[in-house]
């Protein structure tokens, strides 16, 4: 189900709660909402649809990837950039990393660890900031 985009900075500024297998429908809603906004959005966190859970979806070109409870465990290659967000007006400067390693759970709640680089790494970092209540 496509959900409305949350623009409440007080809600977006809250740290998200851990996701469980009971939150699968939220992940599906995130996928639907990202698809509906694909012309202007490449990733989403659950708080962007008004749900305070640690779930993100990231566009990886040919597919969208869901991550439950993602944690960035390694990062390298810092660079400065400017990003926009579907939940906020305008763009903001931030520091990102060219390479990251993320621990997360997949749709079956199997633990995974994966490395990401470039644009995909940047999207994941932005969405993980959402989970921490960091508004960028």
DSSP file (Angstrom, degrees, kcal/mol; ACC not computed):
  #  RESIDUE AA STRUCTURE BP1 BP2  ACC     N-H-->O    O-->H-N    N-H-->O    O-->H-N    TCO  KAPPA ALPHA  PHI   PSI    X-CA   Y-CA   Z-CA
    1    1 A X              0   0    0      0, 0.0     2,-0.4     0, 0.0    32,-0.3   0.000 360.0 360.0 360.0 132.7    0.0    0.0    0.0
    2    2 A X        -     0   0    0     30,-0.2     2,-0.3    31,-0.1    28,-0.1  -0.623 360.0-159.8 -75.8 129.1    1.3    3.4   -0.9
    3    3 A X        -     0   0    0     -2,-0.4     2,-0.1    26,-0.4    47,-0.1  -0.731  21.8 -98.0-109.8 159.1    1.5    5.6    2.2
    4    4 A X        -     0   0    0     -2,-0.3     2,-0.4    45,-0.2    -1,-0.1  -0.414  42.9-108.2 -69.4 149.7    1.7    9.4    2.6
    5    5 A X        -     0   0    0     -2,-0.1     2,-0.4    44,-0.1    44,-0.2  -0.695  29.2-130.2 -83.0 128.6    5.1   10.9    3.1
    6    6 A X        +     0   0    0     42,-3.3    44,-0.1    -2,-0.4    -1,-0.0  -0.645  30.1 171.9 -79.0 130.2    5.8   12.1    6.7
    7    7 A X        +     0   0    0     -2,-0.4     2,-0.8    42,-0.0    -1,-0.1   0.217  36.5 122.6-120.8  10.3    7.1   15.7    6.9
    8    8 A X     >  -     0   0    0      1,-0.2     4,-2.8     2,-0.1     3,-0.3  -0.660  46.3-162.4 -79.1 106.0    6.9   16.2   10.7
    9    9 A X  H  > S+     0   0    0     -2,-0.8     4,-1.3     1,-0.2    -1,-0.2   0.779  88.0  58.0 -65.0 -26.2   10.5   17.0   11.7
   10   10 A X  H  4 S+     0   0    0      2,-0.2    -1,-0.2     1,-0.2     4,-0.1   0.919 112.0  40.7 -68.2 -41.9    9.7   16.2   15.4
   11   11 A X  H >4 S+     0   0    0     -3,-0.3     3,-1.8     1,-0.2    -2,-0.2   0.931 114.6  51.6 -68.7 -45.7    8.7   12.7   14.4
   12   12 A X  H 3< S+     0   0    0     -4,-2.8    -1,-0.2     1,-0.3    -2,-0.2   0.763 102.9  62.1 -62.2 -24.6   11.5   12.3   11.9
   13   13 A X  T 3< S+     0   0    0     -4,-1.3     2,-0.3    -5,-0.2    -1,-0.3   0.448  84.2  99.8 -82.4  -0.4   14.0   13.4   14.6
   14   14 A X  S <  S-     0   0    0     -3,-1.8   119,-0.3    -4,-0.1     2,-0.3  -0.644  80.6-113.3 -87.3 143.3   13.1   10.4   16.8
   15   15 A X        -     0   0    0     -2,-0.3   117,-0.2   117,-0.2   116,-0.1  -0.569  39.4-116.1 -72.4 136.1   15.4    7.3   16.9
   16   16 A X        -     0   0    0    115,-3.2    37,-0.2    -2,-0.3     2,-0.2  -0.380  20.3-121.4 -78.8 152.3   13.7    4.3   15.4
   17   17 A X  B     -a   53   0A   0     35,-2.1    37,-2.2     1,-0.1    52,-0.1  -0.554  40.8 -85.6 -86.7 153.3   12.7    1.1   17.3
   18   18 A X        -     0   0    0     35,-0.2     2,-0.2    -2,-0.2    -1,-0.1  -0.282  44.4-126.8 -58.3 143.4   14.1   -2.3   16.2
   19   19 A X        -     0   0    0     35,-0.4     2,-0.2    34,-0.1    -1,-0.1  -0.623  24.9-167.8 -89.7 151.8   12.0   -4.1   13.6
   20   20 A X    >   -     0   0    0     -2,-0.2     3,-2.3     0, 0.0    89,-0.1  -0.763  43.6 -89.7-128.6 176.5   10.7   -7.6   14.0
   21   21 A X  G >  S+     0   0    0      1,-0.3     3,-1.0    -2,-0.2    -2,-0.0   0.686 121.7  70.0 -63.3 -16.9    9.2  -10.2   11.6
   22   22 A X  G 3  S+     0   0    0      1,-0.2     3,-0.4     2,-0.1    -1,-0.3   0.577  88.7  66.4 -73.4  -8.7    5.8   -8.7   12.5
   23   23 A X  G <>  +     0   0    0     -3,-2.3     4,-1.5     1,-0.2     3,-0.4   0.195  62.5 110.4 -99.2  15.6    6.9   -5.6   10.5
   24   24 A X  H <> S+     0   0    0     -3,-1.0     4,-2.1     1,-0.2    -1,-0.2   0.885  75.5  56.0 -57.8 -40.9    7.0   -7.3    7.1
   25   25 A X  H  > S+     0   0    0     -3,-0.4     4,-2.6     1,-0.2    -1,-0.2   0.864 102.4  56.0 -64.2 -33.9    3.9   -5.3    5.9
   26   26 A X  H  > S+     0   0    0     -3,-0.4     4,-2.4     2,-0.2    -1,-0.2   0.920 106.8  50.5 -61.1 -42.5    5.7   -2.1    6.7
   27   27 A X  H  X S+     0   0    0     -4,-1.5     4,-2.2     2,-0.2    -2,-0.2   0.908 110.0  49.6 -61.8 -42.2    8.5   -3.2    4.4
   28   28 A X  H  X S+     0   0    0     -4,-2.1     4,-2.4     1,-0.2    -2,-0.2   0.905 110.2  50.7 -63.1 -41.0    6.0   -3.9    1.6
   29   29 A X  H  X S+     0   0    0     -4,-2.6     4,-2.7     2,-0.2   -26,-0.4   0.884 108.3  53.0 -64.1 -38.0    4.4   -0.5    2.1
   30   30 A X  H  X S+     0   0    0     -4,-2.4     4,-2.8     2,-0.2     5,-0.2   0.923 108.9  49.3 -61.5 -44.1    7.9    1.1    1.9
   31   31 A X  H  X S+     0   0    0     -4,-2.2     4,-2.4     2,-0.2    -2,-0.2   0.928 113.4  46.4 -60.2 -45.7    8.5   -0.8   -1.4
   32   32 A X  H  X S+     0   0    0     -4,-2.4     4,-2.0     2,-0.2    -2,-0.2   0.904 113.9  47.9 -63.5 -42.1    5.1    0.4   -2.8
   33   33 A X  H  X S+     0   0    0     -4,-2.7     4,-1.0   -32,-0.3    -2,-0.2   0.888 111.2  50.1 -69.8 -38.9    5.7    4.0   -1.6
   34   34 A X  H >< S+     0   0    0     -4,-2.8     3,-0.7     1,-0.2    -1,-0.2   0.930 110.6  50.5 -62.4 -44.5    9.2    4.1   -3.1
   35   35 A X  H >< S+     0   0    0     -4,-2.4     3,-1.2     1,-0.2    -2,-0.2   0.892 108.7  52.1 -60.5 -39.3    7.8    2.8   -6.4
   36   36 A X  H 3< S+     0   0    0     -4,-2.0    -1,-0.2     1,-0.2    -2,-0.2   0.724 118.1  37.8 -69.4 -20.8    5.1    5.5   -6.4
   37   37 A X  T XX S+     0   0    0     -4,-1.0     3,-2.2    -3,-0.7     4,-0.9   0.082  77.1 122.6-115.0  21.2    7.8    8.2   -5.8
   38   38 A X  T <4  +     0   0    0     -3,-1.2    -1,-0.1     1,-0.3    -2,-0.1   0.679  65.3  66.6 -63.5 -17.9   10.5    6.7   -8.1
   39   39 A X  T 34 S+     0   0    0      1,-0.2    -1,-0.3    -3,-0.2    -2,-0.1   0.703 121.6  15.8 -73.8 -18.1   10.7    9.9  -10.2
   40   40 A X  T <4 S+     0   0    0     -3,-2.2     2,-0.3     1,-0.2    -2,-0.2   0.270 119.8  61.1-137.8  11.6   12.1   11.8   -7.2
   41   41 A X     <  +     0   0    0     -4,-0.9    -1,-0.2    -7,-0.2     3,-0.1  -0.999  37.2 176.9-148.7 138.6   13.3    9.3   -4.6
   42   42 A X  S    S+     0   0    0     -2,-0.3    17,-3.1     1,-0.3     2,-0.3   0.385  75.2  16.6-120.3  -1.1   15.9    6.5   -4.5
   43   43 A X  E     -B   58   0B   0     15,-0.2     2,-0.3    -9,-0.1    -1,-0.3  -0.972  59.1-166.3-165.9 155.3   15.6    5.3   -0.9
   44   44 A X  E     -B   57   0B   0     13,-2.4    13,-2.6    -2,-0.3     2,-0.3  -0.996  10.8-148.8-147.7 150.8   13.2    5.5    2.1
   45   45 A X  E >   -B   56   0B   0     -2,-0.3     3,-1.9    11,-0.2     4,-0.3  -0.859  35.5-111.0-112.7 155.1   13.2    4.8    5.8
   46   46 A X  G > >S+     0   0    0      9,-2.4     5,-2.1     7,-0.4     3,-1.8   0.812 114.9  63.3 -58.0 -32.0   10.1    3.6    7.6
   47   47 A X  G > 5S+     0   0    0      6,-0.3     3,-1.4     1,-0.3    -1,-0.3   0.753  90.0  68.7 -67.4 -18.8    9.8    6.9    9.5
   48   48 A X  G < 5S+     0   0    0     -3,-1.9   -42,-3.3     1,-0.3    -1,-0.3   0.672 104.4  42.7 -70.9 -15.7    9.3    8.6    6.2
   49   49 A X  G < 5S-     0   0    0     -3,-1.8    -1,-0.3    -4,-0.3    -2,-0.2   0.102 130.6 -94.9-112.9  19.5    5.9    6.9    6.0
   50   50 A X  T < 5S+     0   0    0     -3,-1.4     2,-0.5     1,-0.2    -3,-0.2   0.690  87.6 121.4  83.1  20.1    5.1    7.5    9.7
   51   51 A X      < -     0   0    0     -5,-2.1     2,-1.6    -6,-0.1    -2,-0.2  -0.973  55.0-146.4-120.9 124.0    6.4    4.3   11.2
   52   52 A X        +     0   0    0     -2,-0.5   -35,-2.1    -5,-0.1     2,-0.3  -0.408  57.1 119.1 -89.1  61.2    9.1    4.4   13.9
   53   53 A X  B    S-a   17   0A   0     -2,-1.6     2,-1.9   -37,-0.2    -7,-0.4  -0.910  73.8-109.3-126.5 153.1   10.8    1.1   12.9
   54   54 A X  S    S+     0   0    0    -37,-2.2    15,-3.5    -2,-0.3     2,-0.4  -0.538  72.0 124.4 -83.7  76.0   14.4    0.3   11.8
   55   55 A X  E     + C   0  68B   0     -2,-1.9    -9,-2.4    13,-0.2     2,-0.3  -1.000  32.4 178.1-136.0 133.4   13.5   -0.6    8.2
   56   56 A X  E     -BC  45  67B   0     11,-2.4    11,-2.7    -2,-0.4     2,-0.4  -0.941  15.2-155.5-130.9 158.1   15.0    0.9    5.0
   57   57 A X  E     -BC  44  66B   0    -13,-2.6   -13,-2.4    -2,-0.3     2,-0.4  -0.998  13.6-168.0-130.2 137.0   14.5    0.3    1.2
   58   58 A X  E     -BC  43  65B   0      7,-2.4     7,-2.9    -2,-0.4     2,-0.5  -0.987  21.1-129.6-130.8 130.2   17.2    1.3   -1.3
   59   59 A X  E     - C   0  64B   0    -17,-3.1     5,-0.2    -2,-0.4    64,-0.1  -0.676  23.2-178.7 -77.4 125.6   17.0    1.4   -5.1
   60   60 A X        -     0   0    0      3,-3.4     2,-1.2    -2,-0.5     4,-0.1  -0.152  52.3 -95.6-117.7  36.4   19.9   -0.5   -6.5
   61   61 A X  S    S+     0   0    0      1,-0.2    -1,-0.1     2,-0.0     3,-0.0  -0.718 115.0  25.6  91.6 -92.7   19.2    0.0  -10.2
   62   62 A X  S    S+     0   0    0     -2,-1.2     2,-0.3    -3,-0.1    -1,-0.2   0.611 130.6  24.3 -83.1 -12.3   17.3   -3.0  -11.4
   63   63 A X  S    S-     0   0    0     -5,-0.0    -3,-3.4     2,-0.0     2,-0.4  -0.963  70.1-122.6-148.0 162.2   15.8   -3.8   -8.0
   64   64 A X  E     -C   59   0B   0     -2,-0.3     2,-0.5    -5,-0.2    -5,-0.2  -0.909  26.6-150.0-107.0 138.5   14.9   -2.4   -4.6
   65   65 A X  E     -C   58   0B   0     -7,-2.9    -7,-2.4    -2,-0.4     2,-0.4  -0.920   1.2-150.1-114.8 131.6   16.5   -3.9   -1.5
   66   66 A X  E     -C   57   0B   0     -2,-0.5     2,-0.4    -9,-0.2    -9,-0.2  -0.801  12.0-171.0 -96.6 138.2   14.9   -4.0    2.0
   67   67 A X  E     -C   56   0B   0    -11,-2.7   -11,-2.4    -2,-0.4     2,-0.5  -0.994   7.7-157.6-129.9 127.5   17.0   -4.0    5.1
   68   68 A X  E    S-CD  55 105B   0     37,-2.8    37,-2.6    -2,-0.4   -13,-0.2  -0.877  78.1  -6.5 -99.6 134.5   15.7   -4.6    8.6
   69   69 A X  E    S-     0   0B   0    -15,-3.5    -1,-0.2    -2,-0.5   -14,-0.1   0.869  85.1-169.5  52.7  47.5   17.8   -3.2   11.5
   70   70 A X  E     -     0   0B   0     -3,-0.3     2,-0.4   -16,-0.2    34,-0.2  -0.408   9.7-175.4 -70.9 142.9   20.7   -2.1    9.3
   71   71 A X  E     - D   0 103B   0     32,-2.4    32,-2.7    -2,-0.1     2,-0.7  -0.988  23.8-134.6-137.3 126.8   23.9   -1.0   11.1
   72   72 A X  E     + D   0 102B   0     -2,-0.4    30,-0.2    30,-0.2     3,-0.1  -0.732  28.0 173.5 -80.7 117.9   26.9    0.5    9.2
   73   73 A X  E     +     0   0B   0     28,-2.6     2,-0.3    -2,-0.7    29,-0.2   0.648  62.8  24.0-103.4 -19.0   29.9   -1.3   10.8
   74   74 A X  E     + D   0 101B   0     27,-1.3    27,-2.2     2,-0.0     2,-0.3  -0.995  61.1 173.2-144.9 147.3   32.7    0.0    8.5
   75   75 A X  E     + D   0 100B   0     -2,-0.3     2,-0.3    25,-0.2    25,-0.2  -0.985   2.2 169.6-153.3 145.9   33.2    3.1    6.4
   76   76 A X  E     + D   0  99B   0     23,-2.4    23,-2.3    -2,-0.3    22,-0.5  -0.990  49.2  48.5-153.1 157.6   36.0    4.6    4.3
   77   77 A X  E     -     0   0B   0     -2,-0.3    21,-1.5    20,-0.2    -1,-0.2   0.956  67.8-151.5  80.1  55.1   36.7    7.3    1.8
   78   78 A X  E     + D   0  97B   0     19,-0.2     2,-0.3    -3,-0.1    19,-0.2  -0.240  22.0 169.2 -59.5 142.1   35.0   10.3    3.3
   79   79 A X  E     - D   0  96B   0     17,-2.7    17,-2.9     2,-0.0     2,-0.3  -0.984  31.9-118.2-149.7 154.8   33.7   13.0    1.0
   80   80 A X  E     + D   0  95B   0     -2,-0.3     2,-0.3    15,-0.2    15,-0.2  -0.752  42.1 155.2 -94.9 141.9   31.4   16.1    1.3
   81   81 A X  E     - D   0  94B   0     13,-2.7    13,-2.5    -2,-0.3     2,-0.4  -0.888  38.0-116.5-151.4 179.0   28.2   16.2   -0.7
   82   82 A X  E     - D   0  93B   0     -2,-0.3     2,-0.3    11,-0.2    11,-0.2  -0.995  31.4-173.2-128.2 134.1   24.7   17.8   -0.8
   83   83 A X  E     - D   0  92B   0      9,-2.8     9,-2.5    -2,-0.4     2,-0.2  -0.929  13.2-154.0-130.6 151.4   21.5   15.8   -0.4
   84   84 A X  E     - D   0  91B   0     -2,-0.3     2,-0.3     7,-0.2     7,-0.2  -0.661  11.8-151.9-109.7 173.7   17.8   16.3   -0.7
   85   85 A X  E >   - D   0  88B   0      5,-0.6     3,-1.2     3,-0.5   -44,-0.1  -0.990  22.0-133.8-150.5 138.6   15.1   14.3    1.0
   86   86 A X  T 3  S+     0   0    0     -2,-0.3    -1,-0.1     1,-0.3   -81,-0.1   0.793 109.8  52.8 -61.4 -28.8   11.5   13.6    0.0
   87   87 A X  T 3  S+     0   0    0     -3,-0.1     2,-0.3     2,-0.0    -1,-0.3   0.611 111.1  49.7 -82.6 -12.7   10.4   14.4    3.6
   88   88 A X  E <  S-D   85   0B   0     -3,-1.2    -3,-0.5     2,-0.1     2,-0.4  -0.906  80.7-116.2-131.0 153.7   12.1   17.8    3.6
   89   89 A X  E    S-     0   0B   0     -2,-0.3    -3,-0.1    -5,-0.1     2,-0.0  -0.702  76.7  -2.0 -86.7 137.8   12.3   20.9    1.5
   90   90 A X  E    S-     0   0B   0     -2,-0.4    -5,-0.6    -5,-0.0     2,-0.3  -0.263  86.6 -70.1  86.0-169.6   15.7   21.8   -0.1
   91   91 A X  E     -D   84   0B   0     -7,-0.2     2,-0.3    -2,-0.0    -7,-0.2  -0.851  34.8-155.5-125.2 161.2   19.1   20.2    0.2
   92   92 A X  E     -D   83   0B   0     -9,-2.5    -9,-2.8    44,-0.3     2,-0.2  -0.986  20.3-116.2-138.2 146.7   21.7   20.0    3.0
   93   93 A X  E     +D   82   0B   0     -2,-0.3     2,-0.3   -11,-0.2   -11,-0.2  -0.563  44.0 157.5 -79.6 145.1   25.5   19.5    3.1
   94   94 A X  E     -D   81   0B   0    -13,-2.5   -13,-2.7    -2,-0.2     2,-0.5  -0.975  40.6-110.2-157.9 166.7   26.8   16.4    4.7
   95   95 A X  E     +D   80   0B   0     -2,-0.3     2,-0.2   -15,-0.2   -15,-0.2  -0.916  38.0 173.4-104.3 132.0   29.8   14.0    4.9
   96   96 A X  E     -D   79   0B   0    -17,-2.9   -17,-2.7    -2,-0.5     2,-0.4  -0.759  25.6-120.9-127.1 175.5   29.4   10.5    3.3
   97   97 A X  E     -D   78   0B   0    -19,-0.2   -19,-0.2    -2,-0.2   -20,-0.2  -0.958   7.0-141.5-125.3 141.0   31.7    7.6    2.7
   98   98 A X  E    S+     0   0B   0    -21,-1.5    20,-1.6   -22,-0.5     2,-0.4   0.824  90.8  33.4 -69.4 -32.8   32.5    6.0   -0.6
   99   99 A X  E     +DE  76 117B   0    -23,-2.3   -23,-2.4    18,-0.2     2,-0.3  -0.987  68.5 168.5-130.0 134.4   32.6    2.4    0.8
  100  100 A X  E     -DE  75 116B   0     16,-2.5    16,-2.6    -2,-0.4     2,-0.4  -0.948  24.1-145.6-137.4 160.3   30.6    1.0    3.7
  101  101 A X  E     -DE  74 115B   0    -27,-2.2   -28,-2.6    -2,-0.3   -27,-1.3  -0.999  22.2-164.1-124.7 132.5   29.9   -2.4    5.2
  102  102 A X  E     -DE  72 114B   0     12,-2.9    12,-2.3    -2,-0.4     2,-0.5  -0.952  14.4-156.1-124.4 133.4   26.4   -3.0    6.6
  103  103 A X  E     +DE  71 113B   0    -32,-2.7   -32,-2.4    -2,-0.4     2,-0.3  -0.910  38.2 138.9-100.0 134.0   25.0   -5.7    8.9
  104  104 A X  E     - E   0 112B   0      8,-2.4     8,-3.2    -2,-0.5     2,-0.4  -0.944  49.7-104.8-159.7 175.8   21.3   -6.2    8.5
  105  105 A X  E     -DE  68 111B   0    -37,-2.6   -37,-2.8    -2,-0.3     6,-0.2  -0.937  31.9-140.0-113.5 140.0   18.4   -8.7    8.3
  106  106 A X    >   -     0   0    0      4,-2.1     3,-2.3    -2,-0.4   -39,-0.1  -0.143  43.0 -77.3 -86.6-172.8   16.8   -9.6    5.0
  107  107 A X  T 3  S+     0   0    0      1,-0.3   -40,-0.1   -41,-0.2    -1,-0.1   0.708 136.0  49.0 -62.2 -20.6   13.1  -10.2    4.4
  108  108 A X  T 3  S-     0   0    0      2,-0.1    -1,-0.3     0, 0.0     3,-0.1   0.342 118.8-114.0 -95.8   5.0   13.4  -13.7    5.9
  109  109 A X    <   +     0   0    0     -3,-2.3     2,-0.4     1,-0.3    -2,-0.1   0.784  64.9 151.2  61.8  32.3   15.2  -12.1    8.9
  110  110 A X        -     0   0    0      1,-0.0    -4,-2.1     0, 0.0    -1,-0.3  -0.766  51.5-112.5 -85.0 137.2   18.4  -13.9    8.1
  111  111 A X  E     +E  105   0B   0     -2,-0.4     2,-0.3    -6,-0.2    -6,-0.2  -0.511  43.1 178.0 -72.3 136.2   21.4  -11.9    9.3
  112  112 A X  E     -E  104   0B   0     -8,-3.2    -8,-2.4    -2,-0.2     2,-0.4  -0.946  22.5-159.9-136.9 157.1   23.6  -10.6    6.5
  113  113 A X  E     +E  103   0B   0     -2,-0.3     2,-0.3   -10,-0.2   -10,-0.2  -0.989  23.1 168.2-136.5 129.3   26.7   -8.5    6.0
  114  114 A X  E     -E  102   0B   0    -12,-2.3   -12,-2.9    -2,-0.4     2,-0.3  -0.996  29.0-130.8-146.1 147.3   27.4   -6.8    2.7
  115  115 A X  E     -E  101   0B   0     -2,-0.3     2,-0.3   -14,-0.2   -14,-0.2  -0.756  24.4-173.3 -95.9 144.4   29.7   -4.1    1.3
  116  116 A X  E     -E  100   0B   0    -16,-2.6   -16,-2.5    -2,-0.3     2,-0.3  -0.975   0.8-169.4-135.9 149.3   28.4   -1.3   -0.8
  117  117 A X  E >>  -E   99   0B   0     -2,-0.3     4,-1.1   -18,-0.2     3,-0.8  -0.879  45.2  -6.8-132.9 165.5   30.1    1.5   -2.8
  118  118 A X  H 3> S-     0   0    0    -20,-1.6     4,-2.0    -2,-0.3     5,-0.1  -0.138 121.3  -1.3  60.0-137.8   29.3    4.7   -4.5
  119  119 A X  H 3> S+     0   0    0      1,-0.2     4,-2.3     2,-0.2    -1,-0.2   0.867 133.6  52.9 -59.9 -42.3   25.8    5.9   -5.0
  120  120 A X  H <> S+     0   0    0     -3,-0.8     4,-2.3     1,-0.2    -1,-0.2   0.910 109.0  50.4 -62.0 -42.2   24.2    2.9   -3.3
  121  121 A X  H  X S+     0   0    0     -4,-1.1     4,-2.2   -23,-0.2    -1,-0.2   0.899 109.4  51.8 -61.1 -40.5   26.4    3.4   -0.2
  122  122 A X  H  X S+     0   0    0     -4,-2.0     4,-2.1     2,-0.2    -2,-0.2   0.915 109.2  49.1 -64.2 -43.0   25.4    7.1   -0.1
  123  123 A X  H  X S+     0   0    0     -4,-2.3     4,-2.5     1,-0.2     5,-0.2   0.934 110.7  50.5 -61.8 -46.2   21.7    6.2   -0.2
  124  124 A X  H  X S+     0   0    0     -4,-2.3     4,-2.7     1,-0.2    -1,-0.2   0.908 109.5  51.2 -59.8 -42.6   22.1    3.6    2.6
  125  125 A X  H  X S+     0   0    0     -4,-2.2     4,-1.9     2,-0.2    -1,-0.2   0.912 110.0  49.7 -61.8 -42.6   23.9    6.2    4.7
  126  126 A X  H  X S+     0   0    0     -4,-2.1     4,-1.5     1,-0.2    -2,-0.2   0.938 113.6  45.1 -60.9 -47.6   21.1    8.7    4.2
  127  127 A X  H  X S+     0   0    0     -4,-2.5     4,-1.5     1,-0.2    -2,-0.2   0.873 110.3  53.7 -68.3 -36.6   18.4    6.2    5.2
  128  128 A X  H  X S+     0   0    0     -4,-2.7     4,-1.1     1,-0.2    -1,-0.2   0.853 103.8  57.5 -65.8 -32.9   20.4    4.9    8.2
  129  129 A X  H ><>S+     0   0    0     -4,-1.9     5,-2.7     1,-0.2     3,-0.6   0.914 102.3  55.4 -59.5 -41.9   20.6    8.6    9.4
  130  130 A X  H ><5S+     0   0    0     -4,-1.5     3,-1.7     1,-0.2    -2,-0.2   0.914 103.1  55.0 -55.0 -43.5   16.8    8.6    9.3
  131  131 A X  H 3<5S+     0   0    0     -4,-1.5  -115,-3.2     1,-0.3    -1,-0.2   0.796 108.3  48.7 -62.6 -28.2   16.8    5.6   11.6
  132  132 A X  T <<5S-     0   0    0     -4,-1.1    -1,-0.3    -3,-0.6  -117,-0.2   0.417 120.0-108.6 -90.2   0.7   18.9    7.5   14.1
  133  133 A X  T < 5S+     0   0    0     -3,-1.7     2,-0.6    -4,-0.4    -3,-0.2   0.661  70.8 146.0  79.9  15.2   16.7   10.6   13.9
  134  134 A X      < -     0   0    0     -5,-2.7     2,-0.8    -6,-0.2    -1,-0.3  -0.785  39.8-148.5 -88.5 120.0   19.3   12.5   12.0
  135  135 A X              0   0    0     -2,-0.6  -122,-0.0     1,-0.2    -5,-0.0  -0.804 360.0 360.0 -97.8 110.7   17.6   14.9    9.6
  136  136 A X              0   0    0     -2,-0.8   -44,-0.3   -10,-0.2   -53,-0.2   0.287 360.0 360.0-129.9 360.0   19.6   15.5    6.4
